């Protein structure tokens, strides 16, 4: 009987450890990224997930249009494709 109680306590401890070390930090990271993407404004320098760098010229609910380089090519992407605000000079940590 006591063996089952110990097993249940160990499972609960394992779930709590997973929550605090894996699930909670990942949710915080997603929330921070969503806030960053929703705060995009015209004139911001952005870097996409694919590494394209440009300056925001238009911002809709779900899409962002930005210009790249001196030839002023305009690219439209969905907001989830924006990786960082500002020019990323190195690969983000995993």
N, C-alpha and C positions, 0 to 999 in steps of 0.2 A: 504494500500500500504506500509506504513512504517513498519507494522508488519512482512511482508515478508522479508524486508531488515534486520531486527533484527534477524529473524530466520536463515537466510543465514549466517550472521556474527557469530552467536553462533555455527553453524555447522562447519564453517571454524576454529574457535577457538578450538573446540573439536578435530578436525582432527590434528591440529598443536600440541596440548597437547599429543595426542596419539603417534604422531611421535616422539616427543622429550623424552617422558618418557617410551615408550614401544618398539617401532620399532628400533630406532637408537641405544640404548644400546644393544639390542639383536644382531643387525648386527655387532657391534663392537666386541662383545663377540665371535661370530662365526668366524670373521676374525682373531682374536687373536688365537683361537683354531686351525684354519687351518694353520696359520703360524707356530705354535708350532709343529704340526704334520709333516709339510713339512721339518722342521729343524732337525728331528730326525737323530742321527748318531750312529754308532757302539760304544758301551761302555756306552751309556746313561742308567740310571736306569729309568724304566717306570712303571706306574700303569695303568691297563686297567679299563674300565668301570665296569667290574665285580669284581675288587679288586685284580686281580692277579698281583704280583710284580715280575719283572725280569730285566735282563740286555740285551740290544739289541746286537745281534750278526750278523744280516743281515737286510738290509733295501732295499726294492724294491720300485717301483713307487706307488703301492697300498697296499703292505703288509709289515709287520714287523715280524721278527723272533727273539724271545728272550728266554733266559735260565732262569729257575726258580730253586732256591734252590741249595743245595750242590750236588744233584744227577744229575744236569745239563740237566734236561728235557727241550727239545726245543718245544716252542709253536709258531705257526704262526697265526697271526691275521691280519685283515685289519686295515689300519691306523686310520679309524674312531673309532675303538675300544680303542684307546689309550686315556686315560683320562688326565694324567699328566706326566711330566718328573720329575723324582725324586720320592722318596718313599712318598706316601700320608699317613700321620699318622692320619688324621681325615677326616670325610666326608665333601666334598666341600659344600659351601653354595648354597642354591637353589634360 
